[in-house]
Amino acid sequence: MKTIHRIFIACFALSCVESIIFAGILENVMEGNAYIIDLTYPLNGKNAHWPVGAYEPFKYEVIASLKKDKVFSGKYSTPEHLGTHIDAPNHFEPNQPSVDQIPFEQLVGPAVVMNILEKVNNDPDYTLSVADILTWEKNNGVIPHGAIVLLYTGWGKRWNNNEKYKNMDNCSRMHFPGYSKESALFLINERTIKGIGIDTLSGDRGMCSDFQVHHIINGAGKYILENIANLDKLPPKGATLILAPIKIEGGSGGQCRIWALLPE
């Protein structure tokens, strides 16, 4: 009982410290003493979308204009998984929370940014390994409690070229980097993360067919952020993320505004 009591006190103290730190960051933002990086791409008809099944491009249509109607308004249609977006836990696994059920405290956390740019330059199908994670920890310390792990691959430089971003070969297989099954299992089983993210179309590499990373992450009740912008502007650690996904009742995910907050 004494051990359980100590663990409870330690967890409570850690929660209080996190709350104080986050409150301090928000105060800095309101006072203009923080650096804010938007990690979200604007939505438009040129956004890359999943090229399989019934996925369609983003569409926007003006339905009222200031000149004609004295008010400007439009309507849009989009798949949930297009642009900078979040994969809710129910995306690949049953009996998991939908996007509207993810609590706010899971949508805020310290950002851990792992850079595999050089390895991707040599191999577009490269996947993050456990060794990569351990190397990051050797240089930066153990991944903090409640972290949101982001994988910087450099793929964002292709964002404005749909074909290069999908990087599809003659057999209709896409080639872009992602997380490995082993790295996903390590982050779930050995670290207390809130979710993962990447600057490509998918947390799994492009040529995968079984989406093992999605099943592992979603099966643990965690989310995946995809098509993240501006990861090259973040340090390996020190940023705080705020995620604001669209609240679709029962949805499997949706467009997500992502901000990174850094002290000036």
Secondary structure, DSSP 8 states (H G I E B T S, - for coil): -HHHHHHHHHHHHHHHHHHHHHHHHHHHHHTT-EEEEE------TTS-B--STT----EEEEEE-HHHHSS-EEEEE--SSBSSEEE-GGGTSTTS--GGGS-GGGGEEEEEEEE-HHHHHH-TT-EE-HHHHHHHHHHH-S--TT-EEEEE-SGGGGTT-HHHHHTB-TTS-B---EE-HHHHHHHHHHS--SEEEESSS-SS-TT-SS-HHHHHHHHTT-EEEES---GGGS-SS--EEEEEE---TT-SEEEEEEEEEEE-
